[in-house]
Amino acid sequence: MRCVLVLLGATVLACGGCEAARVDPTAAREAGSLASAETLAGPLRVCSGGHVRPIFEELLPAFEAATGAEVAYQTGSSGRMLDACRRGTADLYVAADLRHVRALERADQVAAKMPLAHHRLAILVRAGNPKHIRDVADLARPDLRVYVEDPAGCQIADATRRLLDAHHVTVGSAEVRLQGEAPNARSAARFIRAGHLDATFVWDSMAGGPPDGTEVLRIPPEANVTVNLVAVVPRSAAQKALAERLIRFLRSPRAEAVWRRFGFRPGPP
């Protein structure tokens, strides 16, 4: 029994710790053991964006140990994971970008779906908040350099634009450079730490906490945007029943504790 992690554009790696996974009786009851006569069509193919990778690296080996199933886990950009569903090479897709879920639904490619967890936006600033930013409305101040990702790029960009529109806030583009580089969603924190940007938006579920030299300003739920992480079983899935069993496991009390530890809120809002 072996959990296989596939990084798109990289080689196939065995998750260290998958081999040593022990059967937890509680996990076994939650996941449901496979009947000995059940024939599996190869490993269960699971894909997600990289933001939930630490969670799945912890939970998937437990699911394997509890069920006897083998899981092949693939992580990469949401768009590439969507392509895996369309090609018929995924049994379960965990989507953070609901635009992709809607695209699959329009094409009648969804056999089942279930919300797993949700998170919200937060404001990332330099440690100590030297610009004294208090809330979303403050980001319209002319003295602030705020980075906002192109809405066509990813789910956080789309959520950010919806949040700014709801608050009637317009943020000017931040024309800055750091060592000749313009900021993007991955590098904005480095620009903030260096003092070249004052703020950007991040998910409040940032795994491992904010980068060194930065801090997160929470936005109240009633003034925020909530985004669901949804598990989708494509119609082309070879192992629909096993995929749905994994969804139940990912909604179990044991899994909910892991979601919370990584800053997510289990279930729908």
Secondary structure, 3 states (H helix, E strand, C coil): CCCEEEECCCCEEECCCCCCCCCCHHHHHHHCCCCCCCCCCCCEEEEEEHHHHHHHHHHHHHHHHHHCCCEEEEEECHHHHHHHHHHCCCCEEEECCHHHHHHHHHCCCEEEEEEEEEEEEEEEEECCCCCCCCCHHHHHCCCCCEECCCCCCCHHHHHHHHHHHHCCCCCCCCCCCECCECCCCCCHHHHHHCCCCCEEEEECCCCCCCCCCEEEEECCHHHCCEEEEEEEEECCCCCHHHHHHHHHHHCCHHHHHHHHHCCCEECCC
